[in-house]
Amino acid sequence: MYIIDGICYAGELKEGITVVAVKVLPGRILLVTFSTGEKRLFDTTTLKGSAFKVLEDEKIFANPVLRDGVITWDNERVDIAPEAVYLKSYLYDDSGKLD
């Protein structure tokens, strides 16, 4: 268990984690592969604030770019830390089951 910004999370914090692949799925979901080898599903509709408003544009959202292990959009004007994606995502296995 660990606490970040006053929020308590179960599990272990994965420090130094990076994103090695990202695939856009329907419903503004990303299938993210991390440097740990884990594949996880991340719901970008949970991103709040004006900085992420641009992701509502389908053309922008559909074209994420990885820069140094970080998911970016809109010519790197928008990004999200890999640790944040990891913490707010759900384990995905290739059989299609969610954990």
ChimeraX attribute file (.defattr): number of C-alpha atoms within 10 A of each C-alpha:
attribute: neighborCount
match mode: 1-to-1
recipient: residues
	/A:1	8
	/A:2	11
	/A:3	10
	/A:4	8
	/A:5	5
	/A:6	7
	/A:7	7
	/A:8	10
	/A:9	13
	/A:10	9
	/A:11	9
	/A:12	9
	/A:13	15
	/A:14	12
	/A:15	8
	/A:16	10
	/A:17	16
	/A:18	22
	/A:19	24
	/A:20	19
	/A:21	17
	/A:22	20
	/A:23	13
	/A:24	16
	/A:25	13
	/A:26	7
	/A:27	9
	/A:28	16
	/A:29	16
	/A:30	22
	/A:31	19
	/A:32	26
	/A:33	19
	/A:34	20
	/A:35	15
	/A:36	12
	/A:37	10
	/A:38	13
	/A:39	22
	/A:40	22
	/A:41	23
	/A:42	23
	/A:43	16
	/A:44	18
	/A:45	13
	/A:46	10
	/A:47	14
	/A:48	9
	/A:49	7
	/A:50	7
	/A:51	11
	/A:52	18
	/A:53	12
	/A:54	15
	/A:55	20
	/A:56	13
	/A:57	9
	/A:58	10
	/A:59	11
	/A:60	13
	/A:61	19
	/A:62	17
	/A:63	16
	/A:64	22
	/A:65	17
	/A:66	17
	/A:67	14
	/A:68	10
	/A:69	17
	/A:70	21
	/A:71	22
	/A:72	19
	/A:73	20
	/A:74	15
	/A:75	11
	/A:76	13
	/A:77	10
	/A:78	15
	/A:79	18
	/A:80	13
	/A:81	14
	/A:82	21
	/A:83	18
	/A:84	10
	/A:85	23
	/A:86	23
	/A:87	16
	/A:88	15
	/A:89	19
	/A:90	17
	/A:91	15
	/A:92	18
	/A:93	13
	/A:94	7
	/A:95	6
	/A:96	7
	/A:97	8
	/A:98	11
	/A:99	8
